[in-house]
């Protein structure tokens, strides 16, 4: 037990003498202050970057809203024109100008509606390159 106490006292003595010098304490303080400064700089940079991203996002949103407002103003102007009012009167109320005759066509049959349905659905058969060239050259 006495031997352990002696070794602990020696360790304490060498620690005070070798490690707790003014130079070592100043170096440790400088390192700690440098780490704190670096941490604060990184946090401030990150916060500034996030704020800049928010600013860009809001600016873009503001520009989109401004374009939407201008579009709505132009749309309002168009709705107030005589041309639009005439078109809507013809369409909704079946109005016509003097001298015009209205032709009412029957609705399309199912055959007429579905005539191009199979072409539009994309069920086209893949042909070889050679067949494509033959079709191109000889019709």
N, CA, C and O atoms as a GROMACS GRO file, in nm:
protein
  556
    1UNK      N    1   0.082  -0.119   0.000
    1UNK     CA    2   0.000   0.000   0.000
    1UNK      C    3   0.087   0.126   0.000
    1UNK      O    4   0.057   0.225  -0.068
    2UNK      N    5   0.191   0.121   0.075
    2UNK     CA    6   0.284   0.234   0.084
    2UNK      C    7   0.350   0.260  -0.050
    2UNK      O    8   0.378   0.374  -0.088
    3UNK      N    9   0.374   0.150  -0.123
    3UNK     CA   10   0.438   0.162  -0.253
    3UNK      C   11   0.345   0.235  -0.352
    3UNK      O   12   0.391   0.315  -0.433
    4UNK      N   13   0.216   0.207  -0.345
    4UNK     CA   14   0.118   0.271  -0.434
    4UNK      C   15   0.107   0.419  -0.402
    4UNK      O   16   0.099   0.502  -0.492
    5UNK      N   17   0.106   0.453  -0.272
    5UNK     CA   18   0.099   0.593  -0.233
    5UNK      C   19   0.220   0.669  -0.284
    5UNK      O   20   0.209   0.782  -0.331
    6UNK      N   21   0.334   0.607  -0.273
    6UNK     CA   22   0.458   0.670  -0.320
    6UNK      C   23   0.451   0.693  -0.470
    6UNK      O   24   0.490   0.800  -0.519
    7UNK      N   25   0.404   0.595  -0.544
    7UNK     CA   26   0.395   0.610  -0.689
    7UNK      C   27   0.293   0.718  -0.728
    7UNK      O   28   0.315   0.792  -0.824
    8UNK      N   29   0.183   0.726  -0.654
    8UNK     CA   30   0.085   0.831  -0.681
    8UNK      C   31   0.143   0.969  -0.653
    8UNK      O   32   0.116   1.064  -0.727
    9UNK      N   33   0.223   0.982  -0.545
    9UNK     CA   34   0.286   1.111  -0.516
    9UNK      C   35   0.386   1.148  -0.624
    9UNK      O   36   0.393   1.264  -0.665
   10UNK      N   37   0.463   1.049  -0.672
   10UNK     CA   38   0.558   1.076  -0.780
   10UNK      C   39   0.483   1.121  -0.906
   10UNK      O   40   0.523   1.216  -0.973
   11UNK      N   41   0.375   1.051  -0.936
   11UNK     CA   42   0.296   1.087  -1.054
   11UNK      C   43   0.242   1.229  -1.041
   11UNK      O   44   0.245   1.304  -1.138
   12UNK      N   45   0.194   1.267  -0.925
   12UNK     CA   46   0.145   1.402  -0.901
   12UNK      C   47   0.255   1.505  -0.917
   12UNK      O   48   0.234   1.612  -0.975
   13UNK      N   49   0.372   1.472  -0.864
   13UNK     CA   50   0.486   1.563  -0.872
   13UNK      C   51   0.527   1.585  -1.018
   13UNK      O   52   0.546   1.698  -1.061
   14UNK      N   53   0.542   1.475  -1.095
   14UNK     CA   54   0.583   1.487  -1.234
   14UNK      C   55   0.475   1.556  -1.318
   14UNK      O   56   0.505   1.629  -1.413
   15UNK      N   57   0.351   1.532  -1.281
   15UNK     CA   58   0.243   1.599  -1.353
   15UNK      C   59   0.251   1.750  -1.332
   15UNK      O   60   0.242   1.826  -1.429
   16UNK      N   61   0.268   1.793  -1.209
   16UNK     CA   62   0.278   1.936  -1.181
   16UNK      C   63   0.402   1.996  -1.243
   16UNK      O   64   0.399   2.106  -1.297
   17UNK      N   65   0.512   1.924  -1.235
   17UNK     CA   66   0.640   1.977  -1.282
   17UNK      C   67   0.649   1.976  -1.435
   17UNK      O   68   0.695   2.074  -1.494
   18UNK      N   69   0.605   1.867  -1.500
   18UNK     CA   70   0.626   1.853  -1.643
   18UNK      C   71   0.507   1.900  -1.728
   18UNK      O   72   0.526   1.957  -1.835
   19UNK      N   73   0.384   1.878  -1.680
   19UNK     CA   74   0.268   1.906  -1.765
   19UNK      C   75   0.196   2.036  -1.731
   19UNK      O   76   0.144   2.101  -1.821
   20UNK      N   77   0.191   2.074  -1.608
   20UNK     CA   78   0.119   2.195  -1.569
   20UNK      C   79   0.211   2.316  -1.565
   20UNK      O   80   0.212   2.392  -1.468
   21UNK      N   81   0.286   2.333  -1.672
   21UNK     CA   82   0.371   2.452  -1.682
   21UNK      C   83   0.292   2.563  -1.750
   21UNK      O   84   0.187   2.538  -1.810
   22UNK      N   85   0.343   2.683  -1.741
   22UNK     CA   86   0.276   2.798  -1.802
   22UNK      C   87   0.267   2.781  -1.953
   22UNK      O   88   0.166   2.815  -2.014
   23UNK      N   89   0.371   2.728  -2.012
   23UNK     CA   90   0.374   2.708  -2.156
   23UNK      C   91   0.267   2.606  -2.198
   23UNK      O   92   0.194   2.630  -2.295
   24UNK      N   93   0.257   2.494  -2.128
   24UNK     CA   94   0.159   2.391  -2.163
   24UNK      C   95   0.015   2.441  -2.139
   24UNK      O   96  -0.075   2.411  -2.218
   25UNK      N   97  -0.006   2.515  -2.032
   25UNK     CA   98  -0.140   2.568  -2.004
   25UNK      C   99  -0.180   2.669  -2.112
   25UNK      O  100  -0.294   2.669  -2.157
   26UNK      N  101  -0.087   2.755  -2.153
   26UNK     CA  102  -0.116   2.854  -2.258
   26UNK      C  103  -0.143   2.784  -2.391
   26UNK      O  104  -0.232   2.825  -2.465
   27UNK      N  105  -0.068   2.679  -2.421
   27UNK     CA  106  -0.090   2.604  -2.545
   27UNK      C  107  -0.228   2.537  -2.545
   27UNK      O  108  -0.300   2.544  -2.644
   28UNK      N  109  -0.265   2.475  -2.435
   28UNK     CA  110  -0.396   2.410  -2.424
   28UNK      C  111  -0.508   2.513  -2.436
   28UNK      O  112  -0.608   2.487  -2.502
   29UNK      N  113  -0.491   2.629  -2.372
   29UNK     CA  114  -0.592   2.734  -2.380
   29UNK      C  115  -0.605   2.784  -2.524
   29UNK      O  116  -0.716   2.807  -2.573
   30UNK      N  117  -0.491   2.799  -2.593
   30UNK     CA  118  -0.495   2.844  -2.733
   30UNK      C  119  -0.566   2.742  -2.821
   30UNK      O  120  -0.644   2.779  -2.910
   31UNK      N  121  -0.541   2.614  -2.799
   31UNK     CA  122  -0.607   2.509  -2.877
   31UNK      C  123  -0.757   2.509  -2.851
   31UNK      O  124  -0.836   2.498  -2.944
   32UNK      N  125  -0.796   2.520  -2.724
   32UNK     CA  126  -0.938   2.522  -2.689
   32UNK      C  127  -1.006   2.644  -2.750
   32UNK      O  128  -1.116   2.633  -2.805
   33UNK      N  129  -0.943   2.761  -2.742
   33UNK     CA  130  -1.001   2.881  -2.802
   33UNK      C  131  -1.011   2.869  -2.954
   33UNK      O  132  -1.108   2.914  -3.015
   34UNK      N  133  -0.909   2.808  -3.015
   34UNK     CA  134  -0.913   2.786  -3.160
   34UNK      C  135  -1.028   2.694  -3.200
   34UNK      O  136  -1.095   2.720  -3.300
   35UNK      N  137  -1.050   2.588  -3.123
   35UNK     CA  138  -1.161   2.497  -3.152
   35UNK      C  139  -1.296   2.567  -3.136
   35UNK      O  140  -1.387   2.548  -3.217
   36UNK      N  141  -1.309   2.647  -3.031
   36UNK     CA  142  -1.433   2.721  -3.009
   36UNK      C  143  -1.458   2.819  -3.123
   36UNK      O  144  -1.569   2.831  -3.173
   37UNK      N  145  -1.352   2.890  -3.165
   37UNK     CA  146  -1.364   2.984  -3.276
   37UNK      C  147  -1.404   2.912  -3.405
   37UNK      O  148  -1.490   2.959  -3.479
   38UNK      N  149  -1.341   2.798  -3.431
   38UNK     CA  150  -1.372   2.721  -3.552
   38UNK      C  151  -1.516   2.673  -3.549
   38UNK      O  152  -1.586   2.681  -3.651
   39UNK      N  153  -1.561   2.623  -3.435
   39UNK     CA  154  -1.699   2.576  -3.422
   39UNK      C  155  -1.797   2.690  -3.448
   39UNK      O  156  -1.895   2.673  -3.520
   40UNK      N  157  -1.771   2.806  -3.389
   40UNK     CA  158  -1.860   2.921  -3.409
   40UNK      C  159  -1.860   2.968  -3.554
   40UNK      O  160  -1.964   3.007  -3.608
   41UNK      N  161  -1.743   2.964  -3.618
   41UNK     CA  162  -1.736   3.005  -3.758
   41UNK      C  163  -1.815   2.910  -3.848
   41UNK      O  164  -1.885   2.953  -3.939
   42UNK      N  165  -1.803   2.780  -3.822
   42UNK     CA  166  -1.876   2.681  -3.902
   42UNK      C  167  -2.025   2.697  -3.880
   42UNK      O  168  -2.102   2.690  -3.976
   43UNK      N  169  -2.068   2.717  -3.756
   43UNK     CA  170  -2.212   2.733  -3.730
   43UNK      C  171  -2.265   2.860  -3.797
   43UNK      O  172  -2.373   2.858  -3.855
   44UNK      N  173  -2.191   2.968  -3.789
   44UNK     CA  174  -2.236   3.093  -3.851
   44UNK      C  175  -2.243   3.077  -4.004
   44UNK      O  176  -2.337   3.125  -4.067
   45UNK      N  177  -2.145   3.010  -4.062
   45UNK     CA  178  -2.145   2.989  -4.207
   45UNK      C  179  -2.263   2.902  -4.248
   45UNK      O  180  -2.329   2.931  -4.348
   46UNK      N  181  -2.291   2.798  -4.172
   46UNK     CA  182  -2.404   2.711  -4.202
   46UNK      C  183  -2.536   2.787  -4.192
   46UNK      O  184  -2.622   2.774  -4.279
   47UNK      N  185  -2.550   2.866  -4.088
   47UNK     CA  186  -2.672   2.945  -4.070
   47UNK      C  187  -2.689   3.045  -4.184
   47UNK      O  188  -2.799   3.062  -4.236
   48UNK      N  189  -2.580   3.111  -4.222
   48UNK     CA  190  -2.586   3.207  -4.333
   48UNK      C  191  -2.624   3.138  -4.464
   48UNK      O  192  -2.702   3.193  -4.542
   49UNK      N  193  -2.571   3.018  -4.489
   49UNK     CA  194  -2.602   2.945  -4.610
   49UNK      C  195  -2.750   2.907  -4.612
   49UNK      O  196  -2.816   2.920  -4.715
   50UNK      N  197  -2.803   2.861  -4.498
   50UNK     CA  198  -2.945   2.825  -4.491
   50UNK      C  199  -3.034   2.947  -4.513
   50UNK      O  200  -3.135   2.939  -4.583
   51UNK      N  201  -2.995   3.059  -4.455
   51UNK     CA  202  -3.072   3.182  -4.475
   51UNK      C  203  -3.067   3.227  -4.620
   51UNK      O  204  -3.167   3.276  -4.674
   52UNK      N  205  -2.953   3.211  -4.684
   52UNK     CA  206  -2.939   3.248  -4.824
   52UNK      C  207  -3.028   3.159  -4.912
   52UNK      O  208  -3.090   3.207  -5.006
   53UNK      N  209  -3.035   3.030  -4.879
   53UNK     CA  210  -3.122   2.939  -4.954
   53UNK      C  211  -3.269   2.978  -4.938
   53UNK      O  212  -3.345   2.976  -5.034
   54UNK      N  213  -3.308   3.013  -4.816
   54UNK     CA  214  -3.445   3.058  -4.792
   54UNK      C  215  -3.474   3.186  -4.871
   54UNK      O  216  -3.582   3.200  -4.929
   55UNK      N  217  -3.377   3.278  -4.874
   55UNK     CA  218  -3.394   3.403  -4.947
   55UNK      C  219  -3.413   3.375  -5.097
   55UNK      O  220  -3.500   3.434  -5.160
   56UNK      N  221  -3.331   3.286  -5.152
   56UNK     CA  222  -3.345   3.251  -5.294
   56UNK      C  223  -3.481   3.190  -5.321
   56UNK      O  224  -3.547   3.223  -5.420
   57UNK      N  225  -3.524   3.101  -5.232
   57UNK     CA  226  -3.654   3.036  -5.248
   57UNK      C  227  -3.768   3.137  -5.244
   57UNK      O  228  -3.860   3.131  -5.326
   58UNK      N  229  -3.762   3.228  -5.150
   58UNK     CA  230  -3.867   3.329  -5.138
   58UNK      C  231  -3.865   3.426  -5.256
   58UNK      O  232  -3.970   3.470  -5.302
   59UNK      N  233  -3.746   3.460  -5.304
   59UNK     CA  234  -3.735   3.548  -5.420
   59UNK      C  235  -3.797   3.482  -5.543
   59UNK      O  236  -3.868   3.546  -5.620
   60UNK      N  237  -3.769   3.354  -5.560
   60UNK     CA  238  -3.825   3.280  -5.672
   60UNK      C  239  -3.977   3.272  -5.659
   60UNK      O  240  -4.049   3.289  -5.758
   61UNK      N  241  -4.025   3.246  -5.540
   61UNK     CA  242  -4.170   3.240  -5.517
   61UNK      C  243  -4.234   3.377  -5.545
   61UNK      O  244  -4.342   3.384  -5.603
   62UNK      N  245  -4.167   3.483  -5.503
   62UNK     CA  246  -4.218   3.617  -5.528
   62UNK      C  247  -4.225   3.646  -5.678
   62UNK      O  248  -4.322   3.705  -5.726
   63UNK      N  249  -4.122   3.604  -5.751
   63UNK     CA  250  -4.122   3.626  -5.897
   63UNK      C  251  -4.235   3.547  -5.962
   63UNK      O  252  -4.301   3.597  -6.053
   64UNK      N  253  -4.256   3.423  -5.916
   64UNK     CA  254  -4.366   3.344  -5.972
   64UNK      C  255  -4.500   3.409  -5.945
   64UNK      O  256  -4.586   3.414  -6.033
   65UNK      N  257  -4.519   3.460  -5.823
   65UNK     CA  258  -4.645   3.525  -5.790
   65UNK      C  259  -4.664   3.652  -5.871
   65UNK      O  260  -4.776   3.684  -5.911
   66UNK      N  261  -4.557   3.726  -5.896
   66UNK     CA  262  -4.565   3.847  -5.976
   66UNK      C  263  -4.607   3.813  -6.120
   66UNK      O  264  -4.688   3.884  -6.180
   67UNK      N  265  -4.551   3.706  -6.173
   67UNK     CA  266  -4.588   3.662  -6.309
   67UNK      C  267  -4.734   3.620  -6.311
   67UNK      O  268  -4.807   3.649  -6.406
   68UNK      N  269  -4.777   3.550  -6.206
   68UNK     CA  270  -4.917   3.507  -6.198
   68UNK      C  271  -5.012   3.627  -6.192
   68UNK      O  272  -5.118   3.627  -6.254
   69UNK      N  273  -4.973   3.729  -6.116
   69UNK     CA  274  -5.055   3.851  -6.107
   69UNK      C  275  -5.064   3.918  -6.244
   69UNK      O  276  -5.172   3.960  -6.286
   70UNK      N  277  -4.951   3.927  -6.314
   70UNK     CA  278  -4.953   3.988  -6.447
   70UNK      C  279  -5.039   3.907  -6.544
   70UNK      O  280  -5.111   3.963  -6.626
   71UNK      N  281  -5.031   3.775  -6.534
   71UNK     CA  282  -5.112   3.689  -6.619
   71UNK      C  283  -5.260   3.710  -6.592
   71UNK      O  284  -5.341   3.718  -6.685
   72UNK      N  285  -5.295   3.719  -6.465
   72UNK     CA  286  -5.436   3.741  -6.430
   72UNK      C  287  -5.485   3.877  -6.476
   72UNK      O  288  -5.600   3.891  -6.517
   73UNK      N  289  -5.398   3.978  -6.472
   73UNK     CA  290  -5.437   4.111  -6.521
   73UNK      C  291  -5.464   4.107  -6.672
   73UNK      O  292  -5.562   4.164  -6.722
   74UNK      N  293  -5.374   4.037  -6.745
   74UNK     CA  294  -5.393   4.025  -6.889
   74UNK      C  295  -5.519   3.946  -6.921
   74UNK      O  296  -5.592   3.978  -7.015
   75UNK      N  297  -5.544   3.842  -6.843
   75UNK     CA  298  -5.664   3.762  -6.863
   75UNK      C  299  -5.789   3.846  -6.839
   75UNK      O  300  -5.887   3.835  -6.912
   76UNK      N  301  -5.785   3.929  -6.736
   76UNK     CA  302  -5.898   4.017  -6.706
   76UNK      C  303  -5.922   4.114  -6.822
   76UNK      O  304  -6.036   4.138  -6.862
   77UNK      N  305  -5.813   4.170  -6.875
   77UNK     CA  306  -5.826   4.261  -6.989
   77UNK      C  307  -5.887   4.189  -7.109
   77UNK      O  308  -5.971   4.244  -7.180
   78UNK      N  309  -5.844   4.063  -7.131
   78UNK     CA  310  -5.897   3.987  -7.243
   78UNK      C  311  -6.045   3.959  -7.223
   78UNK      O  312  -6.122   3.968  -7.319
   79UNK      N  313  -6.087   3.925  -7.103
   79UNK     CA  314  -6.228   3.897  -7.076
   79UNK      C  315  -6.316   4.022  -7.096
   79UNK      O  316  -6.436   4.009  -7.121
   80UNK      N  317  -6.258   4.139  -7.085
   80UNK     CA  318  -6.334   4.262  -7.103
   80UNK      C  319  -6.342   4.306  -7.249
   80UNK      O  320  -6.412   4.402  -7.280
   81UNK      N  321  -6.271   4.238  -7.340
   81UNK     CA  322  -6.273   4.278  -7.482
   81UNK      C  323  -6.403   4.235  -7.548
   81UNK      O  324  -6.469   4.140  -7.504
   82UNK      N  325  -6.438   4.306  -7.654
   82UNK     CA  326  -6.558   4.273  -7.731
   82UNK      C  327  -6.543   4.138  -7.801
   82UNK      O  328  -6.640   4.063  -7.815
   83UNK      N  329  -6.423   4.108  -7.843
   83UNK     CA  330  -6.398   3.981  -7.913
   83UNK      C  331  -6.434   3.862  -7.824
   83UNK      O  332  -6.501   3.769  -7.868
   84UNK      N  333  -6.387   3.865  -7.699
   84UNK     CA  334  -6.416   3.756  -7.607
   84UNK      C  335  -6.565   3.747  -7.578
   84UNK      O  336  -6.622   3.638  -7.574
   85UNK      N  337  -6.628   3.862  -7.557
   85UNK     CA  338  -6.771   3.863  -7.526
   85UNK      C  339  -6.853   3.808  -7.644
   85UNK      O  340  -6.953   3.739  -7.624
   86UNK      N  341  -6.811   3.840  -7.765
   86UNK     CA  342  -6.879   3.786  -7.882
   86UNK      C  343  -6.862   3.635  -7.892
   86UNK      O  344  -6.957   3.563  -7.921
   87UNK      N  345  -6.741   3.588  -7.867
   87UNK     CA  346  -6.714   3.444  -7.873
   87UNK      C  347  -6.798   3.370  -7.769
   87UNK      O  348  -6.858   3.267  -7.799
   88UNK      N  349  -6.803   3.423  -7.648
   88UNK     CA  350  -6.880   3.358  -7.543
   88UNK      C  351  -7.031   3.365  -7.570
   88UNK      O  352  -7.104   3.271  -7.539
   89UNK      N  353  -7.076   3.476  -7.628
   89UNK     CA  354  -7.218   3.486  -7.662
   89UNK      C  355  -7.254   3.383  -7.768
   89UNK      O  356  -7.361   3.321  -7.761
   90UNK      N  357  -7.168   3.365  -7.866
   90UNK     CA  358  -7.192   3.264  -7.969
   90UNK      C  359  -7.190   3.123  -7.909
   90UNK      O  360  -7.272   3.039  -7.944
   91UNK      N  361  -7.096   3.100  -7.821
   91UNK     CA  362  -7.077   2.965  -7.767
   91UNK      C  363  -7.186   2.930  -7.665
   91UNK      O  364  -7.248   2.824  -7.675
   92UNK      N  365  -7.208   3.015  -7.570
   92UNK     CA  366  -7.297   2.983  -7.457
   92UNK      C  367  -7.445   3.008  -7.489
   92UNK      O  368  -7.531   2.930  -7.447
   93UNK      N  369  -7.474   3.114  -7.564
   93UNK     CA  370  -7.613   3.152  -7.585
   93UNK      C  371  -7.660   3.131  -7.729
   93UNK      O  372  -7.772   3.170  -7.765
   94UNK      N  373  -7.576   3.070  -7.810
   94UNK     CA  374  -7.608   3.042  -7.951
   94UNK      C  375  -7.649   3.169  -8.026
   94UNK      O  376  -7.742   3.165  -8.106
   95UNK      N  377  -7.581   3.279  -8.000
   95UNK     CA  378  -7.609   3.406  -8.068
   95UNK      C  379  -7.536   3.407  -8.203
   95UNK      O  380  -7.437   3.336  -8.221
   96UNK      N  381  -7.584   3.487  -8.295
   96UNK     CA  382  -7.517   3.502  -8.423
   96UNK      C  383  -7.538   3.643  -8.475
   96UNK      O  384  -7.630   3.714  -8.434
   97UNK      N  385  -7.452   3.682  -8.566
   97UNK     CA  386  -7.461   3.813  -8.626
   97UNK      C  387  -7.569   3.812  -8.735
   97UNK      O  388  -7.603   3.705  -8.785
   98UNK      N  389  -7.622   3.928  -8.771
   98UNK     CA  390  -7.721   3.932  -8.878
   98UNK      C  391  -7.661   3.880  -9.008
   98UNK      O  392  -7.548   3.916  -9.043
   99UNK      N  393  -7.736   3.797  -9.079
   99UNK     CA  394  -7.688   3.742  -9.206
   99UNK      C  395  -7.619   3.608  -9.190
   99UNK      O  396  -7.595   3.540  -9.290
  100UNK      N  397  -7.586   3.568  -9.069
  100UNK     CA  398  -7.522   3.438  -9.048
  100UNK      C  399  -7.629   3.332  -9.029
  100UNK      O  400  -7.740   3.359  -8.982
  101UNK      N  401  -7.595   3.211  -9.067
  101UNK     CA  402  -7.685   3.098  -9.047
  101UNK      C  403  -7.615   2.999  -8.956
  101UNK      O  404  -7.496   2.972  -8.972
  102UNK      N  405  -7.689   2.946  -8.861
  102UNK     CA  406  -7.632   2.851  -8.767
  102UNK      C  407  -7.655   2.709  -8.817
  102UNK      O  408  -7.767   2.673  -8.853
  103UNK      N  409  -7.551   2.631  -8.818
  103UNK     CA  410  -7.561   2.492  -8.859
  103UNK      C  411  -7.537   2.407  -8.734
  103UNK      O  412  -7.433   2.418  -8.670
  104UNK      N  413  -7.633   2.324  -8.701
  104UNK     CA  414  -7.620   2.236  -8.584
  104UNK      C  415  -7.592   2.097  -8.637
  104UNK      O  416  -7.676   2.038  -8.705
  105UNK      N  417  -7.476   2.045  -8.605
  105UNK     CA  418  -7.435   1.913  -8.652
  105UNK      C  419  -7.471   1.808  -8.549
  105UNK      O  420  -7.472   1.836  -8.429
  106UNK      N  421  -7.501   1.687  -8.595
  106UNK     CA  422  -7.529   1.580  -8.499
  106UNK      C  423  -7.401   1.540  -8.428
  106UNK      O  424  -7.290   1.563  -8.477
  107UNK      N  425  -7.416   1.480  -8.311
  107UNK     CA  426  -7.297   1.438  -8.238
  107UNK      C  427  -7.233   1.320  -8.309
  107UNK      O  428  -7.300   1.246  -8.382
  108UNK      N  429  -7.104   1.302  -8.288
  108UNK     CA  430  -7.029   1.196  -8.355
  108UNK      C  431  -7.073   1.059  -8.304
  108UNK      O  432  -7.110   1.041  -8.188
  109UNK      N  433  -7.067   0.963  -8.395
  109UNK     CA  434  -7.100   0.826  -8.356
  109UNK      C  435  -6.980   0.763  -8.285
  109UNK      O  436  -6.870   0.819  -8.286
  110UNK      N  437  -7.002   0.647  -8.223
  110UNK     CA  438  -6.893   0.577  -8.154
  110UNK      C  439  -6.783   0.540  -8.252
  110UNK      O  440  -6.665   0.545  -8.218
  111UNK      N  441  -6.822   0.501  -8.373
  111UNK     CA  442  -6.723   0.462  -8.473
  111UNK      C  443  -6.632   0.580  -8.509
  111UNK      O  444  -6.511   0.564  -8.524
  112UNK      N  445  -6.691   0.699  -8.523
  112UNK     CA  446  -6.613   0.818  -8.556
  112UNK      C  447  -6.523   0.860  -8.439
  112UNK      O  448  -6.410   0.904  -8.460
  113UNK      N  449  -6.573   0.845  -8.318
  113UNK     CA  450  -6.493   0.883  -8.200
  113UNK      C  451  -6.374   0.789  -8.183
  113UNK      O  452  -6.264   0.832  -8.151
  114UNK      N  453  -6.398   0.659  -8.206
  114UNK     CA  454  -6.292   0.558  -8.182
  114UNK      C  455  -6.211   0.526  -8.306
  114UNK      O  456  -6.136   0.429  -8.305
  115UNK      N  457  -6.224   0.603  -8.411
  115UNK     CA  458  -6.154   0.574  -8.535
  115UNK      C  459  -6.002   0.574  -8.518
  115UNK      O  460  -5.933   0.486  -8.570
  116UNK      N  461  -5.951   0.671  -8.445
  116UNK     CA  462  -5.806   0.682  -8.428
  116UNK      C  463  -5.762   0.639  -8.288
  116UNK      O  464  -5.647   0.665  -8.250
  117UNK      N  465  -5.847   0.575  -8.212
  117UNK     CA  466  -5.812   0.538  -8.075
  117UNK      C  467  -5.700   0.435  -8.071
  117UNK      O  468  -5.611   0.444  -7.986
  118UNK      N  469  -5.702   0.337  -8.164
  118UNK     CA  470  -5.598   0.235  -8.162
  118UNK      C  471  -5.464   0.292  -8.206
  118UNK      O  472  -5.360   0.242  -8.163
  119UNK      N  473  -5.463   0.395  -8.290
  119UNK     CA  474  -5.337   0.458  -8.332
  119UNK      C  475  -5.279   0.540  -8.218
  119UNK      O  476  -5.158   0.538  -8.197
  120UNK      N  477  -5.363   0.612  -8.145
  120UNK     CA  478  -5.316   0.697  -8.036
  120UNK      C  479  -5.270   0.618  -7.914
  120UNK      O  480  -5.194   0.670  -7.833
  121UNK      N  481  -5.316   0.495  -7.900
  121UNK     CA  482  -5.283   0.419  -7.779
  121UNK      C  483  -5.139   0.370  -7.777
  121UNK      O  484  -5.093   0.322  -7.673
  122UNK      N  485  -5.068   0.381  -7.888
  122UNK     CA  486  -4.926   0.344  -7.890
  122UNK      C  487  -4.904   0.196  -7.908
  122UNK      O  488  -4.801   0.144  -7.864
  123UNK      N  489  -4.997   0.125  -7.972
  123UNK     CA  490  -4.982  -0.018  -7.993
  123UNK      C  491  -4.915  -0.047  -8.126
  123UNK      O  492  -4.944  -0.148  -8.190
  124UNK      N  493  -4.828   0.040  -8.168
  124UNK     CA  494  -4.760   0.026  -8.296
  124UNK      C  495  -4.660  -0.089  -8.288
  124UNK      O  496  -4.587  -0.103  -8.189
  125UNK      N  497  -4.657  -0.172  -8.392
  125UNK     CA  498  -4.568  -0.287  -8.396
  125UNK      C  499  -4.430  -0.240  -8.436
  125UNK      O  500  -4.415  -0.161  -8.529
  126UNK      N  501  -4.329  -0.288  -8.366
  126UNK     CA  502  -4.190  -0.250  -8.395
  126UNK      C  503  -4.144  -0.328  -8.517
  126UNK      O  504  -4.147  -0.451  -8.518
  127UNK      N  505  -4.100  -0.255  -8.619
  127UNK     CA  506  -4.052  -0.318  -8.741
  127UNK      C  507  -3.900  -0.308  -8.745
  127UNK      O  508  -3.840  -0.223  -8.680
  128UNK      N  509  -3.842  -0.396  -8.824
  128UNK     CA  510  -3.696  -0.396  -8.835
  128UNK      C  511  -3.652  -0.275  -8.917
  128UNK      O  512  -3.732  -0.211  -8.986
  129UNK      N  513  -3.526  -0.248  -8.910
  129UNK     CA  514  -3.470  -0.135  -8.983
  129UNK      C  515  -3.485  -0.156  -9.133
  129UNK      O  516  -3.513  -0.061  -9.207
  130UNK      N  517  -3.465  -0.280  -9.178
  130UNK     CA  518  -3.478  -0.312  -9.319
  130UNK      C  519  -3.620  -0.287  -9.368
  130UNK      O  520  -3.638  -0.232  -9.476
  131UNK      N  521  -3.721  -0.327  -9.290
  131UNK     CA  522  -3.860  -0.304  -9.328
  131UNK      C  523  -3.892  -0.154  -9.332
  131UNK      O  524  -3.967  -0.109  -9.418
  132UNK      N  525  -3.836  -0.080  -9.239
  132UNK     CA  526  -3.855   0.066  -9.239
  132UNK      C  527  -3.801   0.127  -9.369
  132UNK      O  528  -3.866   0.211  -9.430
  133UNK      N  529  -3.679   0.084  -9.410
  133UNK     CA  530  -3.620   0.137  -9.533
  133UNK      C  531  -3.703   0.098  -9.656
  133UNK      O  532  -3.723   0.180  -9.745
  134UNK      N  533  -3.751  -0.025  -9.660
  134UNK     CA  534  -3.835  -0.067  -9.772
  134UNK      C  535  -3.963   0.017  -9.780
  134UNK      O  536  -4.006   0.058  -9.888
  135UNK      N  537  -4.023   0.040  -9.663
  135UNK     CA  538  -4.143   0.120  -9.659
  135UNK      C  539  -4.114   0.264  -9.701
  135UNK      O  540  -4.195   0.326  -9.770
  136UNK      N  541  -3.999   0.316  -9.660
  136UNK     CA  542  -3.962   0.453  -9.696
  136UNK      C  543  -3.937   0.467  -9.846
  136UNK      O  544  -3.981   0.563  -9.908
  137UNK      N  545  -3.864   0.370  -9.904
  137UNK     CA  546  -3.824   0.380 -10.043
  137UNK      C  547  -3.938   0.345 -10.139
  137UNK      O  548  -3.954   0.410 -10.243
  138UNK      N  549  -4.018   0.246 -10.106
  138UNK     CA  550  -4.118   0.199 -10.202
  138UNK      C  551  -4.262   0.227 -10.159
  138UNK      O  552  -4.356   0.187 -10.227
  139UNK      N  553  -4.277   0.294 -10.050
  139UNK     CA  554  -4.409   0.337 -10.007
  139UNK      C  555  -4.487   0.225  -9.953
  139UNK      O  556  -4.601   0.244  -9.912
   0.00000   0.00000   0.00000
